[in-house]
Amino acid sequence: MDNSGFDPTDYWQRRYQAGGTSGAGSRGRLADFKAAVVNALVAANSIDSIIDLGCGDGVQMAMLGAKGQTGSGRSDPHYLGVDVSPEALALCRALAGVNPRRRFIGWADFVAQQPNHTADLALSMDVIYHLTDDNVFQDYLDHLFGCARRFVLIYASNIDARTPDIHVRHRRFTDQIRQYHPAWRLAALLPNRFGFDQSRPNETSFADFHVYTPLNEGVVVTVPPT
């Protein structure tokens, strides 16, 4: 399907307004797996701040932090959630409650203010394959790497393929990063524990974790227990 003209802002706003969610990947065992990986990375590398570009409805966000045991005696990292949908941001704020360490901002405001927004970890989970427009995709990567100080963690497919779904276009993003962000290296690849199974599409995923660091930065990556 030619989905190059797809408008993600309109799609996601209407989806959340209609009572939709961020999708199966932010629920159940997939959400547990993703949260375990992020929380382990945060704890092992003393990460104090996160920017989540595409935070969605906040269900996954709520699993990050103290409840996920990010480190004994350590405070939750500062978290900034960014999304194109005002409805999604409202859902996130409702879930986060009164927590000064968790803030949320719209994509346009984030872009306008990005020099003021940086974090140890820039996080992108289940977002890249929804960026069907080439310019939007490239702009997203620029901002993702532009706001990261130490790590970029991407959870996505990494193939070039179009799909019948108007809101899904798989991309081999590692090639783009190698070309346009040469100061960063792919330091680790963590395959999905629940690789895609067409007979169980809501319990499996085509996305894997990709950990990027600056060329001179080390990283500790642990595989969460089953």
C-alpha positions, 0 to 999 in steps of 0.5 A: 500500500502507498501510505506516503500521504498518511497523517500520523497526527490525525490518525492517532488523535482520532484513534485515542479519542475513539477509545483506542489504545497504543496497540497490543505491543503496550499490553501483556507479555510484550509490555512486560518484556519491554519494560524489563529491558528498559528498566534493566538498562536504566539500572545497569547504566545509572541513567537519570533521565529519559526522553520517550519520543512517542509515549502513546497512551501511557500504559507502557510509561507507567511500567517504567521506573520504581515499580520496575525496580530500576535500582535499589535505593535510586529515584526514578529517572526524570521522564519526558514523554512526547507525542503527536496526540493531545489525547494521548498526552492527557491519558499519560498525565492522568496515569502519572498523577502528581509526579514532578519527575514525569512530564509530557509535551506535544511533538511540535512544542518539543521540536521548537524547544529541543535545545532545552530538552536532552536526556541520558537516554532517548527512547523509541518504542513501536514508533519508527514503523508508523512513520510512513512519510520519508521526511517525517521519518528522517526528522524523527531520527534527527530529533531522537539522536539530537536529544540523547546524551549517552544512549538511544534505545530503539524497539522496532522492526529493521527491514524495508517493507510496505504492508496492507495497513495504512499506518505501518511501513517497515524501515531498515533504520540502521542504514539511515543512522549509519549514514546520517548519525555516524557519531553513534554506533550500534552497541547491542542488539537484543532480539525479541523474546516473543518473535513474530508469529502470524498465528498470535499477532497480538502476543508477538512482535517483529520489533527488536531492541537496538542500543546505540551509544556514542563511539566512545561510550560503553554500555551494560546490557542485561537480558531480563530473566524469563 
